[in-house]
């Protein structure tokens, strides 16, 4: 497995479960659904054989990108490096958001969920919410409500300080909602490196690309494992196959 480190590619659009069902099993209708349908049509790869192996696009990817953009705008204003998306953190944060629809906030539960989803690094859970108006004509789109829930975090001193801390490198973003409220959960963490691509190499092996984020950390060896059985190595590589 060859490993090289370079520019980050946006991977937020793939590999996420479609989290748009309400916590009570119903679906949100209206302008949000129309926007999702139009977006899906504009990026429909189903008819292209070369993209047949790609996982389905995450229907929440646009909101995640928008939230991450606001976080990185704040970090730029504070003079700290940008934050990166955490794919497994997205799944864990969504799981915790759904848990919060019927339970109070519990940091230990959040960390337990993060561990179950194999999130790397200690997570700091942040929770934003928005109450939906009874009059549907005045409550805005679901996307607007989710951005309002995220915006709450930017108005709170502790939450803002967590998002602006330079040592934090990644954020997983999850959502849950019902007819009364919207929850946005952000799992913030610090990781020494960021892997943004895992591809098949020309010789039939695996090529991983990423960025070392901590100048005090070097990469000497790497293990490739399956999420279903992380104790078993699919491939182990040493310095000869790692390029900086």
LUMGU-576363 format. One record per residue (C-alpha): residue number from 1; x negated, y, z. Coordinates in steps of 0.5 Angstrom, whole numbers, plus 2048, in hexadecimal, padded with zeros to 3 digits. Layout:
<site><num>NUM</num><X>X</X><Y>Y</Y><Z>Z</Z></site>
...
//
This chain:
<site><num>1</num><X>800</X><Y>800</Y><Z>800</Z></site>
<site><num>2</num><X>7FD</X><Y>807</Y><Z>7FE</Z></site>
<site><num>3</num><X>7FF</X><Y>80D</Y><Z>802</Z></site>
<site><num>4</num><X>7FE</X><Y>814</Y><Z>800</Z></site>
<site><num>5</num><X>800</X><Y>81A</Y><Z>803</Z></site>
<site><num>6</num><X>803</X><Y>820</Y><Z>7FF</Z></site>
<site><num>7</num><X>809</X><Y>825</Y><Z>7FE</Z></site>
<site><num>8</num><X>80F</X><Y>823</Y><Z>801</Z></site>
<site><num>9</num><X>815</X><Y>821</Y><Z>7FD</Z></site>
<site><num>10</num><X>81C</X><Y>822</Y><Z>7FF</Z></site>
<site><num>11</num><X>81F</X><Y>81B</Y><Z>801</Z></site>
<site><num>12</num><X>825</X><Y>81D</Y><Z>805</Z></site>
<site><num>13</num><X>82A</X><Y>81B</Y><Z>800</Z></site>
<site><num>14</num><X>829</X><Y>814</Y><Z>800</Z></site>
<site><num>15</num><X>829</X><Y>80E</Y><Z>804</Z></site>
<site><num>16</num><X>82E</X><Y>811</Y><Z>809</Z></site>
<site><num>17</num><X>835</X><Y>80E</Y><Z>80B</Z></site>
<site><num>18</num><X>83B</X><Y>812</Y><Z>809</Z></site>
<site><num>19</num><X>83D</X><Y>815</Y><Z>80F</Z></site>
<site><num>20</num><X>844</X><Y>819</Y><Z>80D</Z></site>
<site><num>21</num><X>849</X><Y>815</Y><Z>811</Z></site>
<site><num>22</num><X>84C</X><Y>818</Y><Z>817</Z></site>
<site><num>23</num><X>84B</X><Y>815</Y><Z>81D</Z></site>
<site><num>24</num><X>852</X><Y>813</Y><Z>81E</Z></site>
<site><num>25</num><X>852</X><Y>80F</Y><Z>817</Z></site>
<site><num>26</num><X>855</X><Y>815</Y><Z>813</Z></site>
<site><num>27</num><X>852</X><Y>819</Y><Z>80D</Z></site>
<site><num>28</num><X>851</X><Y>820</Y><Z>80D</Z></site>
<site><num>29</num><X>855</X><Y>823</Y><Z>807</Z></site>
<site><num>30</num><X>855</X><Y>829</Y><Z>803</Z></site>
<site><num>31</num><X>84F</X><Y>82E</Y><Z>800</Z></site>
<site><num>32</num><X>84A</X><Y>82A</Y><Z>803</Z></site>
<site><num>33</num><X>84C</X><Y>823</Y><Z>800</Z></site>
<site><num>34</num><X>84C</X><Y>827</Y><Z>7F9</Z></site>
<site><num>35</num><X>845</X><Y>82A</Y><Z>7FA</Z></site>
<site><num>36</num><X>843</X><Y>823</Y><Z>7FC</Z></site>
<site><num>37</num><X>846</X><Y>820</Y><Z>7F5</Z></site>
<site><num>38</num><X>843</X><Y>825</Y><Z>7F1</Z></site>
<site><num>39</num><X>83C</X><Y>825</Y><Z>7F4</Z></site>
<site><num>40</num><X>83D</X><Y>81D</Y><Z>7F3</Z></site>
<site><num>41</num><X>83F</X><Y>81E</Y><Z>7EC</Z></site>
<site><num>42</num><X>839</X><Y>822</Y><Z>7EA</Z></site>
<site><num>43</num><X>834</X><Y>81D</Y><Z>7ED</Z></site>
<site><num>44</num><X>837</X><Y>817</Y><Z>7EB</Z></site>
<site><num>45</num><X>831</X><Y>812</Y><Z>7E9</Z></site>
<site><num>46</num><X>836</X><Y>80C</Y><Z>7E9</Z></site>
<site><num>47</num><X>836</X><Y>80C</Y><Z>7E1</Z></site>
<site><num>48</num><X>82E</X><Y>80C</Y><Z>7E1</Z></site>
<site><num>49</num><X>82B</X><Y>806</Y><Z>7E1</Z></site>
<site><num>50</num><X>824</X><Y>808</Y><Z>7E3</Z></site>
<site><num>51</num><X>827</X><Y>80B</Y><Z>7EA</Z></site>
<site><num>52</num><X>82B</X><Y>804</Y><Z>7EB</Z></site>
<site><num>53</num><X>827</X><Y>802</Y><Z>7F1</Z></site>
<site><num>54</num><X>828</X><Y>809</Y><Z>7F5</Z></site>
<site><num>55</num><X>82C</X><Y>809</Y><Z>7FB</Z></site>
<site><num>56</num><X>832</X><Y>80D</Y><Z>7FB</Z></site>
<site><num>57</num><X>832</X><Y>815</Y><Z>7FC</Z></site>
<site><num>58</num><X>833</X><Y>817</Y><Z>803</Z></site>
<site><num>59</num><X>839</X><Y>81B</Y><Z>802</Z></site>
<site><num>60</num><X>837</X><Y>820</Y><Z>808</Z></site>
<site><num>61</num><X>830</X><Y>821</Y><Z>805</Z></site>
<site><num>62</num><X>832</X><Y>828</Y><Z>803</Z></site>
<site><num>63</num><X>834</X><Y>82A</Y><Z>80A</Z></site>
<site><num>64</num><X>82E</X><Y>827</Y><Z>80D</Z></site>
<site><num>65</num><X>82A</X><Y>82B</Y><Z>808</Z></site>
<site><num>66</num><X>82D</X><Y>831</Y><Z>80A</Z></site>
<site><num>67</num><X>82C</X><Y>830</Y><Z>811</Z></site>
<site><num>68</num><X>825</X><Y>82E</Y><Z>810</Z></site>
<site><num>69</num><X>824</X><Y>835</Y><Z>80C</Z></site>
<site><num>70</num><X>827</X><Y>839</Y><Z>812</Z></site>
<site><num>71</num><X>822</X><Y>835</Y><Z>817</Z></site>
<site><num>72</num><X>81C</X><Y>837</Y><Z>812</Z></site>
<site><num>73</num><X>81E</X><Y>83E</Y><Z>811</Z></site>
<site><num>74</num><X>81D</X><Y>83F</Y><Z>819</Z></site>
<site><num>75</num><X>817</X><Y>83B</Y><Z>819</Z></site>
<site><num>76</num><X>814</X><Y>83F</Y><Z>814</Z></site>
<site><num>77</num><X>816</X><Y>845</Y><Z>818</Z></site>
<site><num>78</num><X>812</X><Y>842</Y><Z>81E</Z></site>
<site><num>79</num><X>80C</X><Y>841</Y><Z>81A</Z></site>
<site><num>80</num><X>80C</X><Y>839</Y><Z>81B</Z></site>
<site><num>81</num><X>80C</X><Y>834</Y><Z>815</Z></site>
<site><num>82</num><X>813</X><Y>831</Y><Z>812</Z></site>
<site><num>83</num><X>817</X><Y>82C</Y><Z>815</Z></site>
<site><num>84</num><X>818</X><Y>825</Y><Z>811</Z></site>
<site><num>85</num><X>81E</X><Y>821</Y><Z>810</Z></site>
<site><num>86</num><X>81E</X><Y>81A</Y><Z>814</Z></site>
<site><num>87</num><X>822</X><Y>815</Y><Z>810</Z></site>
<site><num>88</num><X>823</X><Y>810</Y><Z>816</Z></site>
<site><num>89</num><X>824</X><Y>816</Y><Z>81B</Z></site>
<site><num>90</num><X>82A</X><Y>818</Y><Z>816</Z></site>
<site><num>91</num><X>82D</X><Y>811</Y><Z>817</Z></site>
<site><num>92</num><X>82C</X><Y>811</Y><Z>81F</Z></site>
<site><num>93</num><X>82E</X><Y>818</Y><Z>820</Z></site>
<site><num>94</num><X>835</X><Y>817</Y><Z>81C</Z></site>
<site><num>95</num><X>836</X><Y>811</Y><Z>820</Z></site>
<site><num>96</num><X>835</X><Y>815</Y><Z>827</Z></site>
<site><num>97</num><X>83A</X><Y>81A</Y><Z>824</Z></site>
<site><num>98</num><X>83F</X><Y>815</Y><Z>823</Z></site>
<site><num>99</num><X>83E</X><Y>813</Y><Z>82A</Z></site>
<site><num>100</num><X>83F</X><Y>81A</Y><Z>82C</Z></site>
<site><num>101</num><X>846</X><Y>81A</Y><Z>829</Z></site>
<site><num>102</num><X>848</X><Y>816</Y><Z>82F</Z></site>
<site><num>103</num><X>843</X><Y>817</Y><Z>834</Z></site>
<site><num>104</num><X>83F</X><Y>81C</Y><Z>838</Z></site>
<site><num>105</num><X>838</X><Y>81E</Y><Z>836</Z></site>
<site><num>106</num><X>833</X><Y>819</Y><Z>839</Z></site>
<site><num>107</num><X>82B</X><Y>81A</Y><Z>837</Z></site>
<site><num>108</num><X>82A</X><Y>813</Y><Z>839</Z></site>
<site><num>109</num><X>82F</X><Y>810</Y><Z>834</Z></site>
<site><num>110</num><X>82C</X><Y>815</Y><Z>82F</Z></site>
<site><num>111</num><X>825</X><Y>812</Y><Z>830</Z></site>
<site><num>112</num><X>828</X><Y>80B</Y><Z>830</Z></site>
<site><num>113</num><X>82B</X><Y>80C</Y><Z>82A</Z></site>
<site><num>114</num><X>825</X><Y>80F</Y><Z>827</Z></site>
<site><num>115</num><X>821</X><Y>809</Y><Z>829</Z></site>
<site><num>116</num><X>826</X><Y>804</Y><Z>826</Z></site>
<site><num>117</num><X>825</X><Y>808</Y><Z>81F</Z></site>
<site><num>118</num><X>81E</X><Y>807</Y><Z>820</Z></site>
<site><num>119</num><X>81C</X><Y>80F</Y><Z>820</Z></site>
<site><num>120</num><X>815</X><Y>810</Y><Z>821</Z></site>
<site><num>121</num><X>813</X><Y>815</Y><Z>827</Z></site>
<site><num>122</num><X>817</X><Y>818</Y><Z>82D</Z></site>
<site><num>123</num><X>81D</X><Y>81B</Y><Z>82A</Z></site>
<site><num>124</num><X>821</X><Y>822</Y><Z>82D</Z></site>
<site><num>125</num><X>828</X><Y>821</Y><Z>82C</Z></site>
<site><num>126</num><X>82C</X><Y>828</Y><Z>82A</Z></site>
<site><num>127</num><X>833</X><Y>828</Y><Z>82A</Z></site>
<site><num>128</num><X>837</X><Y>82E</Y><Z>826</Z></site>
<site><num>129</num><X>83F</X><Y>82E</Y><Z>825</Z></site>
<site><num>130</num><X>845</X><Y>831</Y><Z>822</Z></site>
<site><num>131</num><X>84C</X><Y>831</Y><Z>824</Z></site>
<site><num>132</num><X>851</X><Y>831</Y><Z>81E</Z></site>
<site><num>133</num><X>856</X><Y>835</Y><Z>81D</Z></site>
<site><num>134</num><X>85D</X><Y>833</Y><Z>81E</Z></site>
<site><num>135</num><X>85F</X><Y>837</Y><Z>818</Z></site>
<site><num>136</num><X>85C</X><Y>833</Y><Z>812</Z></site>
<site><num>137</num><X>85C</X><Y>839</Y><Z>80D</Z></site>
<site><num>138</num><X>857</X><Y>83D</Y><Z>812</Z></site>
<site><num>139</num><X>853</X><Y>838</Y><Z>814</Z></site>
<site><num>140</num><X>84E</X><Y>838</Y><Z>80E</Z></site>
<site><num>141</num><X>84B</X><Y>832</Y><Z>80B</Z></site>
<site><num>142</num><X>847</X><Y>82C</Y><Z>80F</Z></site>
<site><num>143</num><X>841</X><Y>82F</Y><Z>80C</Z></site>
<site><num>144</num><X>842</X><Y>835</Y><Z>80F</Z></site>
<site><num>145</num><X>844</X><Y>832</Y><Z>816</Z></site>
<site><num>146</num><X>83E</X><Y>82E</Y><Z>816</Z></site>
<site><num>147</num><X>839</X><Y>834</Y><Z>815</Z></site>
<site><num>148</num><X>83D</X><Y>838</Y><Z>81A</Z></site>
<site><num>149</num><X>83C</X><Y>832</Y><Z>81F</Z></site>
<site><num>150</num><X>834</X><Y>832</Y><Z>81D</Z></site>
<site><num>151</num><X>834</X><Y>83A</Y><Z>81E</Z></site>
<site><num>152</num><X>836</X><Y>839</Y><Z>825</Z></site>
<site><num>153</num><X>82F</X><Y>836</Y><Z>826</Z></site>
<site><num>154</num><X>82C</X><Y>83C</Y><Z>823</Z></site>
<site><num>155</num><X>82F</X><Y>840</Y><Z>828</Z></site>
<site><num>156</num><X>82D</X><Y>83D</Y><Z>82E</Z></site>
<site><num>157</num><X>826</X><Y>83E</Y><Z>831</Z></site>
<site><num>158</num><X>824</X><Y>837</Y><Z>833</Z></site>
<site><num>159</num><X>827</X><Y>834</Y><Z>82D</Z></site>
<site><num>160</num><X>824</X><Y>839</Y><Z>828</Z></site>
<site><num>161</num><X>81D</X><Y>839</Y><Z>82C</Z></site>
<site><num>162</num><X>81D</X><Y>831</Y><Z>82B</Z></site>
<site><num>163</num><X>81E</X><Y>832</Y><Z>823</Z></site>
<site><num>164</num><X>819</X><Y>838</Y><Z>823</Z></site>
<site><num>165</num><X>813</X><Y>834</Y><Z>827</Z></site>
<site><num>166</num><X>80D</X><Y>833</Y><Z>822</Z></site>
<site><num>167</num><X>80C</X><Y>82C</Y><Z>825</Z></site>
<site><num>168</num><X>812</X><Y>829</Y><Z>822</Z></site>
<site><num>169</num><X>812</X><Y>826</Y><Z>81B</Z></site>
<site><num>170</num><X>818</X><Y>822</Y><Z>81A</Z></site>
<site><num>171</num><X>820</X><Y>823</Y><Z>81B</Z></site>
<site><num>172</num><X>825</X><Y>81E</Y><Z>819</Z></site>
<site><num>173</num><X>82C</X><Y>821</Y><Z>818</Z></site>
<site><num>174</num><X>833</X><Y>81D</Y><Z>81A</Z></site>
<site><num>175</num><X>83A</X><Y>81F</Y><Z>819</Z></site>
<site><num>176</num><X>841</X><Y>81D</Y><Z>81C</Z></site>
<site><num>177</num><X>848</X><Y>820</Y><Z>81C</Z></site>
<site><num>178</num><X>84F</X><Y>81F</Y><Z>81D</Z></site>
<site><num>179</num><X>855</X><Y>824</Y><Z>81C</Z></site>
<site><num>180</num><X>853</X><Y>828</Y><Z>823</Z></site>
<site><num>181</num><X>84C</X><Y>829</Y><Z>822</Z></site>
<site><num>182</num><X>845</X><Y>828</Y><Z>81E</Z></site>
<site><num>183</num><X>83F</X><Y>825</Y><Z>822</Z></site>
<site><num>184</num><X>838</X><Y>826</Y><Z>81F</Z></site>
<site><num>185</num><X>832</X><Y>823</Y><Z>822</Z></site>
<site><num>186</num><X>82B</X><Y>824</Y><Z>821</Z></site>
<site><num>187</num><X>825</X><Y>820</Y><Z>823</Z></site>
<site><num>188</num><X>81F</X><Y>824</Y><Z>823</Z></site>
<site><num>189</num><X>818</X><Y>820</Y><Z>824</Z></site>
<site><num>190</num><X>811</X><Y>820</Y><Z>823</Z></site>
<site><num>191</num><X>80D</X><Y>81C</Y><Z>81F</Z></site>
<site><num>192</num><X>806</X><Y>81B</Y><Z>81D</Z></site>
<site><num>193</num><X>807</X><Y>81A</Y><Z>815</Z></site>
<site><num>194</num><X>80D</X><Y>81A</Y><Z>810</Z></site>
<site><num>195</num><X>80E</X><Y>815</Y><Z>80B</Z></site>
<site><num>196</num><X>812</X><Y>818</Y><Z>805</Z></site>
<site><num>197</num><X>811</X><Y>812</Y><Z>800</Z></site>
<site><num>198</num><X>811</X><Y>80B</Y><Z>7FF</Z></site>
<site><num>199</num><X>810</X><Y>808</Y><Z>7F8</Z></site>
<site><num>200</num><X>80E</X><Y>802</Y><Z>7F5</Z></site>
<site><num>201</num><X>807</X><Y>803</Y><Z>7F2</Z></site>
<site><num>202</num><X>804</X><Y>802</Y><Z>7EB</Z></site>
<site><num>203</num><X>801</X><Y>7FB</Y><Z>7ED</Z></site>
<site><num>204</num><X>808</X><Y>7F9</Y><Z>7F1</Z></site>
<site><num>205</num><X>806</X><Y>7FB</Y><Z>7F8</Z></site>
<site><num>206</num><X>809</X><Y>800</Y><Z>7FC</Z></site>
<site><num>207</num><X>807</X><Y>808</Y><Z>7FC</Z></site>
<site><num>208</num><X>808</X><Y>80C</Y><Z>802</Z></site>
<site><num>209</num><X>807</X><Y>814</Y><Z>801</Z></site>
<site><num>210</num><X>808</X><Y>819</Y><Z>807</Z></site>
<site><num>211</num><X>805</X><Y>81E</Y><Z>80B</Z></site>
<site><num>212</num><X>800</X><Y>81E</Y><Z>811</Z></site>
<site><num>213</num><X>804</X><Y>823</Y><Z>816</Z></site>
<site><num>214</num><X>7FF</X><Y>823</Y><Z>81C</Z></site>
<site><num>215</num><X>7F8</X><Y>825</Y><Z>81B</Z></site>
<site><num>216</num><X>7F6</X><Y>821</Y><Z>821</Z></site>
<site><num>217</num><X>7F8</X><Y>81B</Y><Z>81E</Z></site>
<site><num>218</num><X>7F5</X><Y>816</Y><Z>818</Z></site>
<site><num>219</num><X>7F8</X><Y>810</Y><Z>814</Z></site>
<site><num>220</num><X>7F4</X><Y>80A</Y><Z>815</Z></site>
<site><num>221</num><X>7F8</X><Y>804</Y><Z>813</Z></site>
<site><num>222</num><X>800</X><Y>803</Y><Z>812</Z></site>
<site><num>223</num><X>805</X><Y>7FE</Y><Z>812</Z></site>
<site><num>224</num><X>80B</X><Y>7FD</Y><Z>80E</Z></site>
<site><num>225</num><X>811</X><Y>7FA</Y><Z>811</Z></site>
<site><num>226</num><X>818</X><Y>7F8</Y><Z>810</Z></site>
<site><num>227</num><X>81D</X><Y>7FC</Y><Z>815</Z></site>
<site><num>228</num><X>821</X><Y>7F5</Y><Z>816</Z></site>
<site><num>229</num><X>81A</X><Y>7F2</Y><Z>819</Z></site>
<site><num>230</num><X>815</X><Y>7F7</Y><Z>81B</Z></site>
<site><num>231</num><X>811</X><Y>7F2</Y><Z>81E</Z></site>
<site><num>232</num><X>80F</X><Y>7EF</Y><Z>818</Z></site>
<site><num>233</num><X>80A</X><Y>7F2</Y><Z>813</Z></site>
<site><num>234</num><X>80C</X><Y>7F2</Y><Z>80C</Z></site>
<site><num>235</num><X>805</X><Y>7F6</Y><Z>80A</Z></site>
<site><num>236</num><X>7FF</X><Y>7F8</Y><Z>80E</Z></site>
<site><num>237</num><X>7FA</X><Y>7FD</Y><Z>80B</Z></site>
<site><num>238</num><X>7F4</X><Y>800</Y><Z>80D</Z></site>
<site><num>239</num><X>7EF</X><Y>806</Y><Z>80B</Z></site>
<site><num>240</num><X>7ED</X><Y>803</Y><Z>805</Z></site>
<site><num>241</num><X>7F5</X><Y>804</Y><Z>802</Z></site>
<site><num>242</num><X>7F6</X><Y>80B</Y><Z>806</Z></site>
<site><num>243</num><X>7F4</X><Y>811</Y><Z>802</Z></site>
<site><num>244</num><X>7F5</X><Y>819</Y><Z>805</Z></site>
//
